[in-house]
Amino acid sequence: MIIRIALILVLSCLLVSSREVGRVGRTQAQGVSGEATIFAEGVISTAEYESHSQFTLDGKVLYFVKSTPNFSFWTIALSRLENGKWSAPEVAPFSGQYSDADPFITPDGSRLFFISNRPAPGKTGRDLDIWVMEKTDTGWSEPRNPGPPVNSPGNEWFPTATNDGTLYFGSDREGGKGRTDIYRCPMIDGKYSAGENLGENINSPFGEFEPYIAPDESYLIFAAAGRQDGKGQFDLYLSHRREGAWTKAVNLGDKINTAATEFAPKVSPDGKTFFFTSTRGFADDPLTQRMSYQELSKRLKGTRNGLGDIYQIDIKAVGIQ
């Protein structure tokens, strides 16, 4: 199965030589500053690999991804906000057997999208497809594969959607401008139309992966690799949609991007907080003094150990008011 870690490794070779701690119980914009801080440290963000956050509309349930250290197997977990604190996470009812990731709840709360390599009728490969569930009185419906034109013989990932149902996602399908590109499928009369490549102001010959689209389609934040203005393996970029066209994407800068990998961009349902994942570590900058073995072991068993952690920052730091 072609998975994103393989793409990360390939694209990394193409790079141009190139606490205030998030307290347990904070949700969305409560106490969030203009500096990136780890979200729910010790409960959601731990020494293991966490990424791809997604809140329910009321902010009381968080879906997120737990991964193996080499990012080769993913499981969607959830935690509930109870009495101001996030509960011990559990595996989401629809996950735990296959590689599942990238949860996204539509702006109206009616659908939950995710990606998976699970089998589907008529599907012969183990590529990643987009799956969707409908909101029911008791939770979510059984996952279904929407098929083409959303899914292709290649890989699809990181679905996000607008108010009118237009679906944005990354894909390595044939016909792209680079190794991977970002596409959109408008919803017309209840059906998805053919995938549209977002063009050269978004996509490059290198790789664009994970698009967060604003509900009103006014801006796009996405992960990209290999660009000349990049700071690390993956950086996050911003583009605005003006008069039906995308502006040239700009790097989100030092408050977000580092020499590590930044990806999985999301905005909280209230629009006030930006969430993302980073693999930044405690030794990214030179240490000021020698560590003992005990100190080293403690750091390796905590957050900022080079595996993924979920971060939060005030949305204004992203350049969106």
C-alpha positions in Angstrom: 0.0 0.0 0.0 1.3 3.4 -0.9 1.0 5.6 2.2 1.9 9.1 3.0 5.1 8.3 4.9 6.6 6.9 1.7 5.6 10.1 -0.1 7.1 12.1 2.8 10.4 10.3 2.5 10.5 10.7 -1.3 9.7 14.3 -1.2 12.1 15.0 1.6 14.9 14.1 -0.8 13.7 16.8 -3.2 13.8 19.6 -0.7 15.9 22.6 -1.8 19.1 22.6 0.3 16.9 23.3 1.8 4.9 25.3 27.2 2.7 27.7 28.0 1.2 24.1 27.8 -2.2 23.6 26.3 -4.1 22.8 29.5 -6.3 19.7 29.6 -9.8 21.1 29.3 -9.1 23.9 26.9 -11.3 23.7 23.8 -11.4 25.9 20.8 -10.5 29.5 21.7 -10.4 29.3 25.5 -7.1 30.6 26.7 -5.4 30.2 23.3 -2.5 32.7 22.7 -0.7 34.0 19.6 2.0 31.4 20.1 1.7 27.7 19.2 1.1 25.5 22.3 0.6 21.8 22.6 -3.1 20.9 23.0 -4.3 18.8 26.0 -0.8 17.6 26.9 -0.7 14.2 28.6 -4.2 13.2 27.4 -4.6 14.0 23.7 -1.0 15.0 22.9 1.4 12.4 24.4 4.7 10.8 23.8 3.0 8.8 21.1 2.1 9.9 17.5 -1.1 12.1 17.5 -2.3 14.2 14.6 -5.4 15.3 12.6 -7.8 16.8 15.1 -11.5 17.3 14.4 -14.0 18.7 16.9 -17.8 18.2 16.7 -19.7 21.4 16.2 -20.4 21.9 19.9 -16.7 21.3 20.8 -17.5 18.5 23.2 -16.0 15.6 21.2 -12.6 15.5 19.6 -11.7 13.0 16.9 -8.0 12.6 16.2 -5.5 10.1 14.8 -3.1 7.8 16.7 -0.3 6.4 14.6 2.5 3.9 14.8 5.9 5.7 15.2 6.8 5.1 11.6 3.3 6.5 10.5 2.5 3.3 8.7 -0.8 2.4 10.5 -3.4 4.9 11.7 -6.4 4.7 14.0 -9.1 7.3 14.7 -9.6 7.9 18.4 -12.0 10.2 20.3 -12.1 12.0 23.6 -15.0 13.8 25.3 -15.0 17.1 27.2 -16.4 16.2 30.6 -16.5 18.7 33.5 -13.9 20.9 31.8 -11.5 18.0 31.1 -10.8 15.7 28.2 -11.6 12.1 28.9 -9.2 9.2 28.4 -9.3 8.6 24.6 -10.9 5.5 23.1 -10.9 4.0 19.6 -13.7 5.4 17.5 -16.5 2.8 16.9 -15.8 2.8 13.2 -12.1 2.4 13.4 -9.5 0.1 14.8 -9.1 -2.6 12.2 -7.8 -0.8 9.0 -5.7 2.2 8.5 -8.1 5.1 9.1 -7.2 8.8 9.3 -8.1 12.4 8.5 -11.5 12.7 10.2 -13.6 15.7 9.1 -17.1 16.8 10.1 -19.0 19.0 7.6 -19.9 22.6 8.6 -23.5 21.5 9.2 -22.5 18.5 11.3 -24.4 16.1 9.0 -21.5 14.0 7.7 -18.1 12.7 8.9 -15.5 12.0 6.2 -12.3 10.0 6.7 -9.8 8.1 4.7 -9.1 4.3 4.9 -7.5 1.4 3.1 -10.4 -0.8 4.0 -11.9 -3.0 1.3 -14.9 -1.9 -0.7 -17.2 -3.6 -3.3 -15.4 -3.7 -6.6 -12.1 -2.4 -5.2 -9.1 -4.6 -5.8 -6.2 -2.5 -4.4 -5.2 -1.3 -0.9 -5.0 2.4 -1.9 -6.5 5.0 0.4 -10.0 6.1 -0.4 -12.3 8.7 1.1 -15.2 7.3 3.1 -18.3 9.1 4.6 -20.8 8.5 7.3 -24.2 10.2 7.8 -25.3 11.7 11.2 -28.1 9.6 12.8 -30.1 9.8 16.0 -27.7 7.3 17.7 -24.4 8.4 16.2 -23.0 7.8 12.7 -24.2 5.5 10.0 -22.1 2.7 8.6 -19.2 4.0 6.5 -19.7 4.0 2.7 -17.3 4.6 -0.2 -18.6 7.4 -2.5 -16.7 6.0 -5.4 -15.7 8.0 -8.4 -15.2 10.8 -9.2 -14.2 11.4 -5.6 -12.1 8.3 -5.4 -9.7 7.0 -8.0 -7.3 4.1 -8.6 -4.7 6.3 -6.8 -4.7 7.5 -3.2 -7.0 10.2 -1.8 -6.6 11.9 1.6 -7.7 14.7 3.9 -11.2 15.5 2.8 -12.7 18.8 3.9 -15.9 20.4 2.6 -17.6 23.8 2.1 -21.0 24.9 3.2 -22.4 24.0 -0.2 -20.9 20.5 -0.1 -17.9 21.0 -2.4 -15.3 18.5 -1.4 -11.6 19.3 -1.3 -8.9 16.6 -0.9 -5.4 15.6 -1.9 -4.6 12.8 -4.4 -1.8 11.3 -6.4 -4.2 10.3 -9.2 -3.0 10.4 -12.8 -3.0 13.7 -14.6 -1.8 16.0 -11.8 0.8 18.8 -12.0 3.1 17.1 -9.5 3.6 13.9 -7.4 0.5 14.8 -5.5 -2.1 17.6 -6.0 -5.1 19.2 -4.4 -8.5 18.8 -6.1 -12.1 19.8 -5.6 -15.3 18.1 -6.5 -18.3 20.4 -6.5 -21.7 19.1 -5.4 -24.3 19.6 -8.1 -27.9 18.3 -7.8 -26.8 16.0 -4.9 -23.9 14.4 -6.9 -20.2 15.1 -7.0 -18.9 16.4 -10.3 -15.5 15.5 -11.8 -12.5 16.4 -9.8 -10.9 19.8 -10.6 -7.2 20.4 -10.1 -6.7 23.7 -8.3 -4.0 24.9 -10.6 -0.5 26.3 -10.4 -1.1 28.9 -7.7 -1.8 25.9 -5.4 -0.2 22.9 -6.9 3.5 22.6 -7.9 5.8 19.9 -9.4 6.6 18.7 -5.9 3.7 17.8 -3.6 0.6 19.3 -2.1 -1.3 17.1 0.3 -3.8 18.2 3.0 -6.2 21.0 2.2 -8.4 22.7 4.8 -11.0 24.7 3.0 -12.9 27.5 4.7 -16.7 26.8 4.9 -17.4 29.8 2.7 -14.5 28.8 0.3 -12.8 32.1 1.0 -9.4 30.6 1.9 -7.4 27.4 1.8 -4.7 26.2 4.1 -2.7 23.2 2.9 0.5 21.2 3.5 3.2 21.2 0.8 6.7 19.8 0.4 9.8 20.7 -1.6 9.1 24.4 -2.1 12.0 26.9 -2.2 10.5 29.0 0.6 9.9 25.9 2.8 11.4 25.6 6.2 11.1 21.8 6.8 9.9 18.6 5.3 6.3 19.8 5.1 5.1 23.4 5.6 1.7 24.9 5.8 0.6 27.5 3.2 -2.3 29.9 2.8 -4.2 31.0 -0.3 -7.3 33.2 -0.7 -10.0 32.8 -3.2 -10.8 36.1 -5.0 -13.2 36.5 -7.9 -13.2 32.7 -8.4 -9.4 32.4 -8.5 -6.8 31.3 -6.0 -4.0 33.8 -5.0 -0.4 32.6 -5.0 0.1 30.5 -1.8 2.2 32.0 0.9 4.1 30.2 3.7 2.5 30.6 7.1 5.8 31.6 8.6 7.8 31.0 11.8 4.8 31.0 14.2 3.6 27.8 12.5 6.3 26.2 10.4 9.7 24.9 11.6 12.5 22.7 10.3 10.3 19.7 11.3 7.1 18.6 9.6 3.9 20.6 9.9 0.6 19.3 8.5 -3.0 18.5 9.3 -4.4 22.0 9.3 -7.8 22.6 10.9 -9.9 25.6 12.2 -12.1 25.1 15.2 -15.9 25.2 14.6 -16.1 28.7 16.1 -13.4 29.9 13.7 -11.2 31.3 16.4 -8.4 28.7 16.8 -6.1 27.1 14.3 -5.0 23.5 15.0 -2.2 21.7 13.3 0.3 18.8 13.8 4.0 19.2 14.2 6.9 16.8 14.7 9.1 19.5 16.2 11.3 18.1 19.0 13.2 19.2 22.1 16.6 19.0 20.3 15.7 20.9 17.1 17.7 23.8 18.4 21.2 23.2 20.0 20.9 22.2 23.7 22.4 24.6 26.2 23.8 21.9 28.5 24.5 18.2 28.6 21.6 15.9 29.6 21.9 13.0 31.9 20.5 9.6 30.9 17.5 10.1 33.1 16.8 13.5 31.6 17.1 12.1 28.1 14.8 9.2 28.9 12.2 11.6 30.3 12.2 13.8 27.2 12.0 10.8 24.9 8.9 9.6 26.8 7.1 13.0 26.6 5.8 15.4 24.0 8.2 17.1 21.6 10.1 13.9 21.2 10.0 14.1 17.4 6.7 12.2 16.9 3.5 14.1 16.1 1.8 16.4 18.6 -1.3 18.5 18.1 -0.8 22.3 18.5 -3.2 25.2 18.8 -2.8 28.9 18.1 -5.0 32.0 17.8 -6.4 32.1 14.2 -5.1 35.7 13.9 -1.6 34.3 13.9 -2.4 32.6 10.6 -3.4 35.9 9.0 -7.1 35.3 9.0 -9.4 37.6 11.0 
